[in-house]
Amino acid sequence: MSKGPKTHLKRMGLVVLGVVALVVVGKLLFTPGGFGRYGHYRPGAIDDEVQRPLVHETDASCDSCHEWDASFHKKGKHKVVSCEFCHGPGGRHVKDGKVVGHLEVQKGGEINRLCLRCHDGHVRARPQGGKVIKTVLYPNHLEKQAVETDHLCNQCHLVHAPLEYINAAKKMFPMVKEGENVQ
């Protein structure tokens, strides 16, 4: 009861033609207009990017409202670090001069994790020459300073100008050497 020679090949050919037809229809339906006009590129992509709302700001946009923090930030060691590096995109906070949301302020252990992103002495991928970021071995740094190992970085350091409190303490207690515990 054969249906004829090579019927299985005819069925396979129909399946292949069906798959090719699906691919062609899918390409026509899902390929954006203009794609391929100038090679493997869609001219409308530039217009789409121009229309995308900006979320990143400059430090100057933060300074106008956060004058106190900015005054310390500009004279501190972190003056080269963008506000957004620690606080996130400014466009999520202010839009058209109006506050639209609040950026997270790091608290608790998050402060230490944030500081140690740059200042962890255990990270060995630091450049050997040029400007070097001051690093600490945590929690050894706290033990050396004779403080509890659960202390947070901002208990001794002002985050926008990390040496501000330290230098003030050195002026108040000039007889204390670094690493000594003040009683």
N, C-alpha and C positions, 0 to 999 in steps of 0.2 A: 504494500500500500504506500508506495512512494509517491510523493507529490511532484515529482519531477526532479531532474538533475539540478544540483547546486542550489536548492531552495534555501539552505542555511546561509549561503553567501548573499542571496537577495535580502533576507531578513537582516543580516549584519550590515549590508549597505544602507538599508532604510534606517537603522539605528544610528549609523554614522551621519547620514544626511540630517536626521532629526537633531543630533547633538550640534552639528555645524549650524543649523538654522537657529537653534537656541542661543548659541554664542553670538551670531550676527545680530539677532534681535536684542539680546542683552547689551551688546556694545552700542547699538543705536539708542537704546533707552537710557543707559547709565553713563555714557560719555558726555562730559560737559560740552556745551556749544563752543565752537571756535577752537577746540583742542585739535592740534595737528596742523592748523593753518600755517604756522611758522615753525614746523618741525615738532619735536616732542615738547610742546609748550602750549599753555592756554593763555592768550593775551589778557583775558579778564581777571587773571590771578592777581595782577598788580592792583587793579581797582578794588578787588576784594580785600587785599591787605591794607589799602589806604582807608577803607571804611571800618576796619577793625578798631574798636576803642582802645586807647592807650591806657596801660595800667602802671607803667613805671614812670617815676618822677625824678627830679633832681633834688639834691639836698636843699637847694635854695627854696624850693616849694614847701619844705618842712619848716625852714627857719622862720618864716613869717609868723607862724602861730606858736612855735615852740622855741621862743627866744632864749629862755633860761638854759634849756638843754643844748641849744645851738652854741651858746657862748662858751660852754665847757667843751663841747665837741670840737669846735674850731681851734682851740688851743691845746687840746689833748693829743695823746698818741694815736687815737682813733680817727683823727681828722681826715685820713685818707680812706676810711671805710664808709661806704654809702649807708645812709639811714635805712634803706631798703634791705640791706644785707641782714640786718638783725630784726627789723620790724615788718618786712614784707612789702608788697607793692603799694605805693602811695595812692594809686588810682582806686583802690578798694576802700580808701579812707576819705578822700576828698575828690569831688567832681564838680567842675564849674564853680569853685569857690565855696561849696557847701559840703559839710560833713555828711557822708553817705554811709559810713560804717566805721567801726572801731578796730584798729589793728591790735593784735594780741600783744600784751606786755608779758614778757617771760617772767615766771615766778618759780620759787622753789628750786628743785633740781634742774628745771629747764634752763635756769640762768647758767649753771655750771656747764651743761651740755652745749649751750650757745657759745660760751667763752672758749671752751676746749676745742671747738671746731677749728680754731686757729692756734690756740696757745698750748695744746697738748704736746708735751715733750716726748711722748712715746711715738709720735708720728715721725717716721724717718724720711719722708718724702720732702724734706726742706732743702732749699738751695744752699749750697755750701758758701758761696760768695755773695757779695752784694748786701742789700738790706735783709736782715734776719729778724723775724718776729720773735719777741721774747717768749720763751716757752717755759712751762713748769711741768714737773712730774707730779701728777695728782694721784693720790692724796699726800705724797711725800712733802709737797710744798706746805701743806697745812701743818704737818707734824713738825717740820723745820721751824715754822713760825710759832709753834707751841699753842696751837688752837685746836679745837675739836675737829675731827675729820669730817663732820657733817656740816661744817660751815659752808656758806655759799660765797661765791666770788664777790658779790655786791655787798657783803658785810664788811669788807675791808676796802674794796675798790669802787669808786664811782664809775659806773659803766660807760658814761660818755667821755670821761677823762680819767682813766684808771689810776694814774699816779697822784691825782689831786689830794685824796685823803692821806695817802702814804707820805707825800711830801709835807703836808700840814702836820702830820704826827711827828715827822723827823724834826720839824722846826720847834714843836712843843717839847719834845724830849730829845735834845741833841746829845745827851750823854748815853743814850741807848744805841747799841750797835745792831746792825741788821741781823735778824735771827734770834735776838734776845727777847725774852718775854717781859712785858711791862706789867708790873704788879700794882 
